[in-house]
Amino acid sequence: MTVATLLTHPLLLFFANIILTNLTAVHTTTRNARLLAFALSVFLSYIALSNWNEHVNTTGWAGRFLASGSFTMPNVIFDRFIIRNWQYGKDDLRCKSIGRENEKEEKKQTKSEWGQEVVGNTRYIGTSLEVSNVPFFSAKDPIRGPTRWRFCLHHAAIVVALYFLNTLAIDGQLNVNQKWIGDEYIPWFGMMFGDGILNLRDQIITRITISLLYWVCQFCYLQFFFSVAALLDVGLGGGEVRRWRPFFGEVKHAYTIRGLWSKSWHQNIQLTIKGPAEFITHSILHIPRSTLIARYLKVFLTFAVSGATHVAADYGSGIYPAQSGAMSFFCAQALGIMVEDGVQEIWRIMGGKKNTLLGKIIGFAWVLAFICWSSPVWAYPFARTMRREDMLLTFGALKPLLVGLKFW
C-alpha cells in the first residue's frame, strides 16, 4: 500500500477528525475559524466515505460504528461550536463535586481537559450541560451509584451475557427463510395486504421475528461497548462510577413512541441530532418556538438527522444509501409520534384519564406493533447481506478495518 492510498484510509481519517475536533475546541473562539474547521471536517469525512470500499469490506458492527462516527464528527463541530458556540471558560464541563455548593472550590479545568471532554463525552453527565433524560442508577442513590467493585462486576456480567445473546439473535436472523425478506415484502402497505394474502401468516411471523431480533442486536452492540468502556475506565483507569450512569433508560417509559426514543433508548447522540433541527427551524426558517409547526418540524428534522447518520452506518456495513431504509424508518418514527400525540389529545378532550394501567398496556402494544411494522424497511436489507463472522462480538470483527493498514 502506498502512502497516498494509506492517507485515504477511513480509520486514519476518523482519528484525524477527532484530533481536528479537539483542536477546534481548544484553539478556536471565532465563528470564522470554526466554520473553517467544520469545512475541513466535512472534507475528511467525505474522503473517508468516498474511499470506503477501497479499504474496508465488512457487513458488521465495526464498519457501522466507524462510518457513522466519520459522518458524525462534522456534526459535532457544527453543533457544539457553531450552533451552541461552546467556549472554554464560559461553558463548564467539569463534573460537579457532590456535596460541594461552592463551585469555585473545584479544581479548574484546563483547556486541554475541556477539549477532551467535548470530544470524548456525549451526555456530559454531572456537568451543567448534561443532556436531558439520562437515566439514574437507582431511586435510592441516583447520583453516586454502586461501589466500584459492584459496578465492575455488574458490567463484566453484562459483557458476557450480551456476547451470547447477540450470537443467538444473529443466528436467528440468518435462519429466517430468505424468501420473505426480499424487497417486495418491505413496503408497509404492499405485499402483506395485496398479492401475498395467501402467505400472510409467514410474512407477519418473519416481519416480527426480524424486527425484534434486529433490535436485540442493536441493543447488544451499544450496551456491550458501553460496558467495556465503563470497565476500562472505572476498573483500570480509576474513573468515577457516577460518570457512567446507565446507557439505556427503563422499559416502563416505552408505552409511547416518544417515550421509547426520548427516555428508554440511549441519549448518546441527542445533542448532535437536535442541534441541527433547532438551527434549521429557528435560525433559518425563523419559525417561532411556541408554534405547533415548530414543535413537529423539530421532531421530524431530529429523526431525519438520525436517519442520515444511520444511512452512513449502513454504508459502513456494505449497504449503499439507495438500498438503506434507515431514513424511511426514522422519519416514520416522527409520523408515529404525531399520530399518538393526536390520539392522546382527542382522548384528553373527551375527558379520558392519563397513564392508567389499561392505557399503558394498550400503549406498549401500539409501540410494539409500530416498531414491527416500520423496522423491515431498515432491517431486511441488513439481514440479507450480513455475514456471521462480521456480526459476532469478537476481535475478529475488527480485522476488516485493520487489514488495509499494512504496508506489505
C-alpha beads as a LAMMPS data file, in Angstrom:
LAMMPS data file: protein, C-alpha beads

408 atoms
407 bonds

1 atom types
1 bond types

-500.0 500.0 xlo xhi
-500.0 500.0 ylo yhi
-500.0 500.0 zlo zhi

Masses

1 110.0

Atoms # bond

1 1 1 0.000 0.000 0.000
2 1 1 1.378 3.415 -0.953
3 1 1 1.455 6.331 1.458
4 1 1 -1.037 8.216 -0.723
5 1 1 -3.501 5.334 -0.548
6 1 1 -2.928 4.909 3.170
7 1 1 -3.858 8.548 3.781
8 1 1 -7.356 7.871 2.463
9 1 1 -7.983 5.013 4.892
10 1 1 -11.250 5.687 6.807
11 1 1 -9.803 4.673 10.174
12 1 1 -6.896 7.128 9.937
13 1 1 -9.190 9.884 8.675
14 1 1 -11.576 9.249 11.567
15 1 1 -8.764 9.735 14.079
16 1 1 -7.680 12.853 12.173
17 1 1 -11.231 14.156 12.534
18 1 1 -11.169 13.520 16.274
19 1 1 -7.909 15.457 16.583
20 1 1 -9.357 18.277 14.470
21 1 1 -12.424 18.484 16.711
22 1 1 -10.218 18.596 19.799
23 1 1 -8.059 21.343 18.298
24 1 1 -11.192 23.272 17.361
25 1 1 -12.373 23.096 20.962
26 1 1 -9.045 24.161 22.419
27 1 1 -7.739 26.748 19.962
28 1 1 -10.701 28.446 18.258
29 1 1 -13.071 31.101 19.539
30 1 1 -14.265 32.939 16.426
31 1 1 -17.084 31.800 14.153
32 1 1 -14.934 32.040 11.004
33 1 1 -12.231 29.779 12.434
34 1 1 -14.841 27.254 13.477
35 1 1 -16.556 27.349 10.100
36 1 1 -13.177 26.605 8.522
37 1 1 -12.706 23.668 10.905
38 1 1 -16.197 22.437 10.032
39 1 1 -15.427 22.594 6.305
40 1 1 -12.179 20.661 6.834
41 1 1 -14.035 18.075 8.920
42 1 1 -16.627 17.627 6.158
43 1 1 -13.776 17.154 3.669
44 1 1 -12.117 14.481 5.833
45 1 1 -15.420 12.649 6.227
46 1 1 -16.100 12.844 2.506
47 1 1 -12.677 11.397 1.653
48 1 1 -13.160 8.617 4.219
49 1 1 -16.593 7.576 2.984
50 1 1 -15.911 8.024 -0.735
51 1 1 -12.856 5.732 -0.486
52 1 1 -14.536 3.290 1.882
53 1 1 -14.813 0.323 -0.466
54 1 1 -11.124 0.502 -1.391
55 1 1 -10.137 -0.220 2.201
56 1 1 -12.981 -1.860 4.119
57 1 1 -15.131 -4.890 3.364
58 1 1 -17.393 -5.808 6.268
59 1 1 -21.081 -6.237 6.974
60 1 1 -20.761 -5.895 10.723
61 1 1 -20.733 -3.560 13.673
62 1 1 -17.118 -2.429 13.209
63 1 1 -17.854 -0.835 9.843
64 1 1 -21.132 0.620 11.088
65 1 1 -19.505 2.325 14.058
66 1 1 -16.614 3.705 12.019
67 1 1 -18.789 5.007 9.167
68 1 1 -21.360 6.600 11.473
69 1 1 -18.543 8.111 13.535
70 1 1 -16.972 9.563 10.385
71 1 1 -20.316 11.094 9.432
72 1 1 -20.938 12.405 12.949
73 1 1 -17.678 14.291 13.582
74 1 1 -18.537 17.310 11.360
75 1 1 -21.922 17.383 13.064
76 1 1 -20.220 17.600 16.458
77 1 1 -18.210 20.633 15.353
78 1 1 -21.301 22.228 13.819
79 1 1 -23.469 21.587 16.876
80 1 1 -21.079 22.348 19.744
81 1 1 -19.015 25.171 18.281
82 1 1 -21.197 26.893 15.669
83 1 1 -24.796 26.396 16.770
84 1 1 -24.265 26.311 20.544
85 1 1 -20.997 28.299 20.438
86 1 1 -19.433 26.495 23.374
87 1 1 -16.415 28.336 24.727
88 1 1 -13.759 27.402 27.237
89 1 1 -14.324 29.333 30.449
90 1 1 -17.988 30.012 29.648
91 1 1 -19.434 26.534 29.263
92 1 1 -18.409 24.474 32.266
93 1 1 -17.837 20.781 31.578
94 1 1 -16.481 19.901 34.995
95 1 1 -18.301 17.122 36.794
96 1 1 -19.764 18.847 39.839
97 1 1 -18.461 17.702 43.192
98 1 1 -21.075 16.021 45.346
99 1 1 -21.943 17.956 48.475
100 1 1 -19.910 20.995 47.467
101 1 1 -22.094 24.017 46.887
102 1 1 -19.320 26.455 46.029
103 1 1 -18.119 25.561 42.519
104 1 1 -15.101 27.855 42.919
105 1 1 -13.621 25.273 45.284
106 1 1 -13.446 22.769 42.464
107 1 1 -10.253 22.250 40.508
108 1 1 -10.036 24.486 37.458
109 1 1 -10.331 22.643 34.160
110 1 1 -7.501 23.209 31.685
111 1 1 -8.190 23.949 28.024
112 1 1 -6.841 20.558 27.057
113 1 1 -9.098 18.793 29.571
114 1 1 -12.070 20.822 28.361
115 1 1 -11.366 19.880 24.744
116 1 1 -11.065 16.203 25.629
117 1 1 -14.378 16.415 27.483
118 1 1 -16.141 17.978 24.493
119 1 1 -14.881 15.284 22.114
120 1 1 -14.848 12.252 24.386
121 1 1 -18.218 12.787 26.041
122 1 1 -21.708 12.860 24.609
123 1 1 -24.060 13.030 27.592
124 1 1 -21.904 15.333 29.789
125 1 1 -23.113 13.620 32.935
126 1 1 -22.815 15.615 36.142
127 1 1 -21.988 18.882 34.382
128 1 1 -24.089 21.994 33.916
129 1 1 -24.610 20.902 30.281
130 1 1 -25.897 17.385 30.954
131 1 1 -28.347 16.273 28.266
132 1 1 -31.934 15.557 29.226
133 1 1 -33.334 12.185 30.293
134 1 1 -30.074 10.498 31.224
135 1 1 -31.185 7.628 33.500
136 1 1 -30.046 7.434 37.113
137 1 1 -28.582 4.424 38.908
138 1 1 -31.491 3.999 41.307
139 1 1 -34.085 5.968 43.249
140 1 1 -32.189 5.361 46.498
141 1 1 -28.815 6.603 45.242
142 1 1 -29.396 8.330 41.879
143 1 1 -26.040 10.116 41.569
144 1 1 -23.222 8.197 43.249
145 1 1 -24.188 4.742 42.068
146 1 1 -22.857 1.388 43.313
147 1 1 -19.417 0.697 44.725
148 1 1 -16.543 0.387 42.269
149 1 1 -16.313 -3.380 42.785
150 1 1 -20.045 -3.958 42.357
151 1 1 -20.135 -1.699 39.299
152 1 1 -17.314 -3.610 37.576
153 1 1 -18.810 -6.992 38.431
154 1 1 -22.173 -5.863 37.039
155 1 1 -20.727 -4.705 33.720
156 1 1 -18.449 -7.742 33.390
157 1 1 -21.522 -9.963 33.696
158 1 1 -23.321 -7.820 31.105
159 1 1 -20.438 -8.184 28.625
160 1 1 -20.516 -11.981 28.880
161 1 1 -24.317 -12.201 28.695
162 1 1 -24.543 -9.870 25.700
163 1 1 -21.972 -11.862 23.759
164 1 1 -24.209 -14.940 23.889
165 1 1 -27.471 -13.012 23.435
166 1 1 -26.106 -11.283 20.332
167 1 1 -24.915 -14.598 18.890
168 1 1 -28.389 -16.100 19.348
169 1 1 -30.035 -13.055 17.746
170 1 1 -27.664 -13.160 14.763
171 1 1 -28.236 -16.874 14.211
172 1 1 -31.974 -16.308 14.490
173 1 1 -31.879 -13.757 11.678
174 1 1 -29.651 -15.909 9.478
175 1 1 -32.008 -18.868 9.877
176 1 1 -35.077 -16.950 8.715
177 1 1 -36.423 -18.021 5.322
178 1 1 -34.765 -15.611 2.866
179 1 1 -37.826 -15.817 0.644
180 1 1 -39.762 -13.479 2.926
181 1 1 -37.160 -10.719 3.325
182 1 1 -36.907 -9.640 -0.293
183 1 1 -37.521 -6.054 -1.357
184 1 1 -41.042 -6.903 -2.486
185 1 1 -42.018 -7.674 1.130
186 1 1 -40.664 -4.437 2.575
187 1 1 -43.432 -1.952 1.565
188 1 1 -45.589 -1.050 4.547
189 1 1 -48.844 -1.357 2.594
190 1 1 -47.719 -3.706 -0.143
191 1 1 -47.490 -7.465 -0.478
192 1 1 -48.724 -8.138 3.043
193 1 1 -52.194 -6.872 2.220
194 1 1 -52.152 -7.416 -1.543
195 1 1 -50.899 -10.222 -3.724
196 1 1 -49.308 -12.003 -0.811
197 1 1 -52.508 -12.565 1.160
198 1 1 -52.193 -16.377 0.962
199 1 1 -48.824 -16.167 2.705
200 1 1 -49.908 -13.557 5.227
201 1 1 -49.026 -15.683 8.254
202 1 1 -45.442 -16.320 7.115
203 1 1 -44.948 -12.670 6.242
204 1 1 -46.179 -11.483 9.631
205 1 1 -44.042 -14.019 11.520
206 1 1 -40.966 -13.014 9.503
207 1 1 -41.685 -9.326 9.986
208 1 1 -41.983 -9.689 13.754
209 1 1 -39.012 -12.055 14.065
210 1 1 -36.570 -9.964 12.041
211 1 1 -37.728 -6.707 13.637
212 1 1 -37.335 -7.935 17.214
213 1 1 -34.031 -9.738 16.618
214 1 1 -32.642 -6.737 14.752
215 1 1 -33.318 -4.503 17.747
216 1 1 -31.933 -7.078 20.154
217 1 1 -28.674 -6.894 18.173
218 1 1 -28.651 -3.098 18.201
219 1 1 -29.128 -3.133 21.962
220 1 1 -26.374 -5.731 22.378
221 1 1 -23.817 -3.785 20.332
222 1 1 -24.430 -0.462 22.044
223 1 1 -24.627 -1.804 25.595
224 1 1 -21.674 -4.164 25.069
225 1 1 -19.246 -1.415 24.096
226 1 1 -20.593 0.932 26.746
227 1 1 -19.956 -1.741 29.382
228 1 1 -16.472 -2.468 28.013
229 1 1 -15.608 1.252 28.114
230 1 1 -17.028 1.536 31.630
231 1 1 -14.927 -1.415 32.800
232 1 1 -11.750 0.012 31.290
233 1 1 -12.306 3.474 32.749
234 1 1 -13.541 2.537 36.216
235 1 1 -11.775 -0.786 36.645
236 1 1 -8.386 0.072 35.164
237 1 1 -8.313 3.826 34.715
238 1 1 -9.610 4.955 38.069
239 1 1 -12.632 6.738 36.597
240 1 1 -15.626 7.743 38.682
241 1 1 -18.636 5.428 38.775
242 1 1 -21.053 8.378 38.825
243 1 1 -19.971 9.378 35.318
244 1 1 -21.163 6.049 33.950
245 1 1 -24.854 6.198 34.661
246 1 1 -26.938 3.605 32.738
247 1 1 -26.758 3.813 28.964
248 1 1 -30.383 2.848 28.415
249 1 1 -33.432 4.022 30.308
250 1 1 -36.173 1.857 31.764
251 1 1 -38.608 -0.054 29.568
252 1 1 -41.526 1.335 31.576
253 1 1 -41.372 4.575 29.536
254 1 1 -41.836 2.791 26.201
255 1 1 -45.637 2.815 26.128
256 1 1 -45.402 5.688 23.623
257 1 1 -43.061 6.105 20.670
258 1 1 -41.956 9.429 22.126
259 1 1 -41.146 7.753 25.437
260 1 1 -39.317 4.921 23.689
261 1 1 -36.898 7.246 21.910
262 1 1 -36.588 10.040 24.469
263 1 1 -36.370 8.003 27.689
264 1 1 -35.984 4.259 27.165
265 1 1 -33.456 4.354 24.290
266 1 1 -29.981 5.817 24.691
267 1 1 -29.376 9.588 24.540
268 1 1 -25.828 9.413 23.200
269 1 1 -26.470 11.446 20.039
270 1 1 -29.159 13.709 21.459
271 1 1 -27.234 16.972 21.018
272 1 1 -25.899 16.035 17.596
273 1 1 -29.336 15.376 16.113
274 1 1 -31.335 18.001 17.994
275 1 1 -28.917 20.870 17.313
276 1 1 -29.341 20.932 13.513
277 1 1 -33.121 20.543 13.914
278 1 1 -33.266 23.572 16.218
279 1 1 -30.967 25.550 13.930
280 1 1 -32.986 24.906 10.768
281 1 1 -36.333 25.555 12.459
282 1 1 -35.497 28.750 14.305
283 1 1 -32.349 30.260 12.760
284 1 1 -33.011 29.504 9.081
285 1 1 -36.801 29.271 8.820
286 1 1 -37.417 31.682 11.750
287 1 1 -40.429 29.745 12.989
288 1 1 -41.483 30.890 16.500
289 1 1 -40.743 28.368 19.250
290 1 1 -44.256 28.305 20.679
291 1 1 -45.979 27.180 17.478
292 1 1 -47.252 23.698 16.711
293 1 1 -45.449 23.637 13.357
294 1 1 -42.127 24.366 15.083
295 1 1 -42.708 21.545 17.543
296 1 1 -43.344 18.893 14.924
297 1 1 -40.866 20.199 12.382
298 1 1 -38.151 19.779 15.011
299 1 1 -39.369 16.256 15.735
300 1 1 -39.221 15.406 12.034
301 1 1 -35.814 17.027 11.453
302 1 1 -34.338 15.379 14.553
303 1 1 -35.307 11.950 13.271
304 1 1 -34.173 12.882 9.750
305 1 1 -30.669 13.757 11.023
306 1 1 -30.628 10.479 12.937
307 1 1 -31.727 8.723 9.755
308 1 1 -28.863 10.278 7.784
309 1 1 -26.398 9.164 10.469
310 1 1 -27.677 5.606 10.263
311 1 1 -27.618 5.644 6.449
312 1 1 -23.888 6.313 6.820
313 1 1 -23.663 3.438 9.307
314 1 1 -25.373 1.146 6.804
315 1 1 -22.872 2.206 4.146
316 1 1 -20.126 1.077 6.501
317 1 1 -21.651 -2.394 6.539
318 1 1 -21.917 -2.721 2.768
319 1 1 -25.418 -1.334 2.210
320 1 1 -25.458 1.551 -0.256
321 1 1 -27.609 4.608 0.553
322 1 1 -30.098 3.711 -2.186
323 1 1 -30.695 0.335 -0.504
324 1 1 -30.686 1.604 3.087
325 1 1 -34.050 2.016 4.754
326 1 1 -32.700 3.949 7.740
327 1 1 -34.057 7.315 6.592
328 1 1 -37.516 5.859 5.939
329 1 1 -37.529 4.127 9.314
330 1 1 -36.582 7.183 11.355
331 1 1 -38.915 9.532 9.513
332 1 1 -41.687 7.011 10.184
333 1 1 -40.986 7.402 13.909
334 1 1 -41.740 11.114 13.624
335 1 1 -45.016 10.228 11.907
336 1 1 -45.828 7.780 14.694
337 1 1 -45.258 10.439 17.352
338 1 1 -47.591 12.828 15.542
339 1 1 -50.287 10.135 15.349
340 1 1 -50.063 9.199 19.012
341 1 1 -49.986 12.853 20.098
342 1 1 -53.176 13.406 18.115
343 1 1 -54.881 10.382 19.672
344 1 1 -53.815 11.443 23.172
345 1 1 -55.156 14.956 22.587
346 1 1 -58.517 13.599 21.411
347 1 1 -58.610 11.357 24.486
348 1 1 -57.869 14.329 26.744
349 1 1 -60.648 16.409 25.158
350 1 1 -63.051 13.515 25.713
351 1 1 -62.175 13.577 29.406
352 1 1 -60.139 10.372 29.437
353 1 1 -57.684 9.681 32.266
354 1 1 -53.933 9.711 31.664
355 1 1 -51.423 6.984 32.490
356 1 1 -53.921 4.306 33.514
357 1 1 -52.799 0.673 33.614
358 1 1 -55.042 -0.226 30.684
359 1 1 -53.799 2.800 28.755
360 1 1 -50.180 1.741 29.261
361 1 1 -50.903 -1.838 28.194
362 1 1 -52.527 -0.540 25.012
363 1 1 -49.575 1.827 24.582
364 1 1 -46.986 -0.963 24.836
365 1 1 -48.939 -2.991 22.279
366 1 1 -49.083 0.048 19.967
367 1 1 -45.345 0.677 20.198
368 1 1 -44.502 -2.990 19.620
369 1 1 -46.801 -3.151 16.602
370 1 1 -45.450 0.105 15.180
371 1 1 -41.814 -0.978 15.537
372 1 1 -42.537 -4.334 13.877
373 1 1 -44.409 -2.520 11.107
374 1 1 -41.732 0.107 10.445
375 1 1 -38.471 -1.824 11.040
376 1 1 -38.317 -4.158 7.991
377 1 1 -37.572 -1.278 5.612
378 1 1 -34.286 -0.938 7.526
379 1 1 -33.756 -4.444 8.894
380 1 1 -34.442 -6.614 5.818
381 1 1 -31.547 -5.317 3.661
382 1 1 -29.275 -5.782 6.651
383 1 1 -30.491 -9.337 7.312
384 1 1 -29.940 -10.275 3.656
385 1 1 -26.339 -9.083 3.465
386 1 1 -24.781 -9.756 6.864
387 1 1 -22.006 -12.289 7.383
388 1 1 -21.973 -14.102 10.710
389 1 1 -18.261 -13.561 11.383
390 1 1 -18.689 -9.792 10.986
391 1 1 -21.590 -9.626 13.421
392 1 1 -20.174 -11.510 16.399
393 1 1 -18.802 -9.534 19.325
394 1 1 -15.231 -10.732 18.839
395 1 1 -11.897 -9.160 17.937
396 1 1 -12.121 -10.902 14.570
397 1 1 -14.851 -8.479 13.513
398 1 1 -12.257 -5.683 13.652
399 1 1 -9.952 -7.342 11.121
400 1 1 -11.596 -5.753 8.013
401 1 1 -10.790 -2.305 9.422
402 1 1 -7.149 -3.090 10.129
403 1 1 -6.073 -5.260 7.220
404 1 1 -5.793 -2.292 4.865
405 1 1 -3.295 -0.554 7.126
406 1 1 -0.499 -2.971 6.257
407 1 1 2.378 -1.680 4.131
408 1 1 3.322 -5.158 2.949

Bonds

1 1 1 2
2 1 2 3
3 1 3 4
4 1 4 5
5 1 5 6
6 1 6 7
7 1 7 8
8 1 8 9
9 1 9 10
10 1 10 11
11 1 11 12
12 1 12 13
13 1 13 14
14 1 14 15
15 1 15 16
16 1 16 17
17 1 17 18
18 1 18 19
19 1 19 20
20 1 20 21
21 1 21 22
22 1 22 23
23 1 23 24
24 1 24 25
25 1 25 26
26 1 26 27
27 1 27 28
28 1 28 29
29 1 29 30
30 1 30 31
31 1 31 32
32 1 32 33
33 1 33 34
34 1 34 35
35 1 35 36
36 1 36 37
37 1 37 38
38 1 38 39
39 1 39 40
40 1 40 41
41 1 41 42
42 1 42 43
43 1 43 44
44 1 44 45
45 1 45 46
46 1 46 47
47 1 47 48
48 1 48 49
49 1 49 50
50 1 50 51
51 1 51 52
52 1 52 53
53 1 53 54
54 1 54 55
55 1 55 56
56 1 56 57
57 1 57 58
58 1 58 59
59 1 59 60
60 1 60 61
61 1 61 62
62 1 62 63
63 1 63 64
64 1 64 65
65 1 65 66
66 1 66 67
67 1 67 68
68 1 68 69
69 1 69 70
70 1 70 71
71 1 71 72
72 1 72 73
73 1 73 74
74 1 74 75
75 1 75 76
76 1 76 77
77 1 77 78
78 1 78 79
79 1 79 80
80 1 80 81
81 1 81 82
82 1 82 83
83 1 83 84
84 1 84 85
85 1 85 86
86 1 86 87
87 1 87 88
88 1 88 89
89 1 89 90
90 1 90 91
91 1 91 92
92 1 92 93
93 1 93 94
94 1 94 95
95 1 95 96
96 1 96 97
97 1 97 98
98 1 98 99
99 1 99 100
100 1 100 101
101 1 101 102
102 1 102 103
103 1 103 104
104 1 104 105
105 1 105 106
106 1 106 107
107 1 107 108
108 1 108 109
109 1 109 110
110 1 110 111
111 1 111 112
112 1 112 113
113 1 113 114
114 1 114 115
115 1 115 116
116 1 116 117
117 1 117 118
118 1 118 119
119 1 119 120
120 1 120 121
121 1 121 122
122 1 122 123
123 1 123 124
124 1 124 125
125 1 125 126
126 1 126 127
127 1 127 128
128 1 128 129
129 1 129 130
130 1 130 131
131 1 131 132
132 1 132 133
133 1 133 134
134 1 134 135
135 1 135 136
136 1 136 137
137 1 137 138
138 1 138 139
139 1 139 140
140 1 140 141
141 1 141 142
142 1 142 143
143 1 143 144
144 1 144 145
145 1 145 146
146 1 146 147
147 1 147 148
148 1 148 149
149 1 149 150
150 1 150 151
151 1 151 152
152 1 152 153
153 1 153 154
154 1 154 155
155 1 155 156
156 1 156 157
157 1 157 158
158 1 158 159
159 1 159 160
160 1 160 161
161 1 161 162
162 1 162 163
163 1 163 164
164 1 164 165
165 1 165 166
166 1 166 167
167 1 167 168
168 1 168 169
169 1 169 170
170 1 170 171
171 1 171 172
172 1 172 173
173 1 173 174
174 1 174 175
175 1 175 176
176 1 176 177
177 1 177 178
178 1 178 179
179 1 179 180
180 1 180 181
181 1 181 182
182 1 182 183
183 1 183 184
184 1 184 185
185 1 185 186
186 1 186 187
187 1 187 188
188 1 188 189
189 1 189 190
190 1 190 191
191 1 191 192
192 1 192 193
193 1 193 194
194 1 194 195
195 1 195 196
196 1 196 197
197 1 197 198
198 1 198 199
199 1 199 200
200 1 200 201
201 1 201 202
202 1 202 203
203 1 203 204
204 1 204 205
205 1 205 206
206 1 206 207
207 1 207 208
208 1 208 209
209 1 209 210
210 1 210 211
211 1 211 212
212 1 212 213
213 1 213 214
214 1 214 215
215 1 215 216
216 1 216 217
217 1 217 218
218 1 218 219
219 1 219 220
220 1 220 221
221 1 221 222
222 1 222 223
223 1 223 224
224 1 224 225
225 1 225 226
226 1 226 227
227 1 227 228
228 1 228 229
229 1 229 230
230 1 230 231
231 1 231 232
232 1 232 233
233 1 233 234
234 1 234 235
235 1 235 236
236 1 236 237
237 1 237 238
238 1 238 239
239 1 239 240
240 1 240 241
241 1 241 242
242 1 242 243
243 1 243 244
244 1 244 245
245 1 245 246
246 1 246 247
247 1 247 248
248 1 248 249
249 1 249 250
250 1 250 251
251 1 251 252
252 1 252 253
253 1 253 254
254 1 254 255
255 1 255 256
256 1 256 257
257 1 257 258
258 1 258 259
259 1 259 260
260 1 260 261
261 1 261 262
262 1 262 263
263 1 263 264
264 1 264 265
265 1 265 266
266 1 266 267
267 1 267 268
268 1 268 269
269 1 269 270
270 1 270 271
271 1 271 272
272 1 272 273
273 1 273 274
274 1 274 275
275 1 275 276
276 1 276 277
277 1 277 278
278 1 278 279
279 1 279 280
280 1 280 281
281 1 281 282
282 1 282 283
283 1 283 284
284 1 284 285
285 1 285 286
286 1 286 287
287 1 287 288
288 1 288 289
289 1 289 290
290 1 290 291
291 1 291 292
292 1 292 293
293 1 293 294
294 1 294 295
295 1 295 296
296 1 296 297
297 1 297 298
298 1 298 299
299 1 299 300
300 1 300 301
301 1 301 302
302 1 302 303
303 1 303 304
304 1 304 305
305 1 305 306
306 1 306 307
307 1 307 308
308 1 308 309
309 1 309 310
310 1 310 311
311 1 311 312
312 1 312 313
313 1 313 314
314 1 314 315
315 1 315 316
316 1 316 317
317 1 317 318
318 1 318 319
319 1 319 320
320 1 320 321
321 1 321 322
322 1 322 323
323 1 323 324
324 1 324 325
325 1 325 326
326 1 326 327
327 1 327 328
328 1 328 329
329 1 329 330
330 1 330 331
331 1 331 332
332 1 332 333
333 1 333 334
334 1 334 335
335 1 335 336
336 1 336 337
337 1 337 338
338 1 338 339
339 1 339 340
340 1 340 341
341 1 341 342
342 1 342 343
343 1 343 344
344 1 344 345
345 1 345 346
346 1 346 347
347 1 347 348
348 1 348 349
349 1 349 350
350 1 350 351
351 1 351 352
352 1 352 353
353 1 353 354
354 1 354 355
355 1 355 356
356 1 356 357
357 1 357 358
358 1 358 359
359 1 359 360
360 1 360 361
361 1 361 362
362 1 362 363
363 1 363 364
364 1 364 365
365 1 365 366
366 1 366 367
367 1 367 368
368 1 368 369
369 1 369 370
370 1 370 371
371 1 371 372
372 1 372 373
373 1 373 374
374 1 374 375
375 1 375 376
376 1 376 377
377 1 377 378
378 1 378 379
379 1 379 380
380 1 380 381
381 1 381 382
382 1 382 383
383 1 383 384
384 1 384 385
385 1 385 386
386 1 386 387
387 1 387 388
388 1 388 389
389 1 389 390
390 1 390 391
391 1 391 392
392 1 392 393
393 1 393 394
394 1 394 395
395 1 395 396
396 1 396 397
397 1 397 398
398 1 398 399
399 1 399 400
400 1 400 401
401 1 401 402
402 1 402 403
403 1 403 404
404 1 404 405
405 1 405 406
406 1 406 407
407 1 407 408
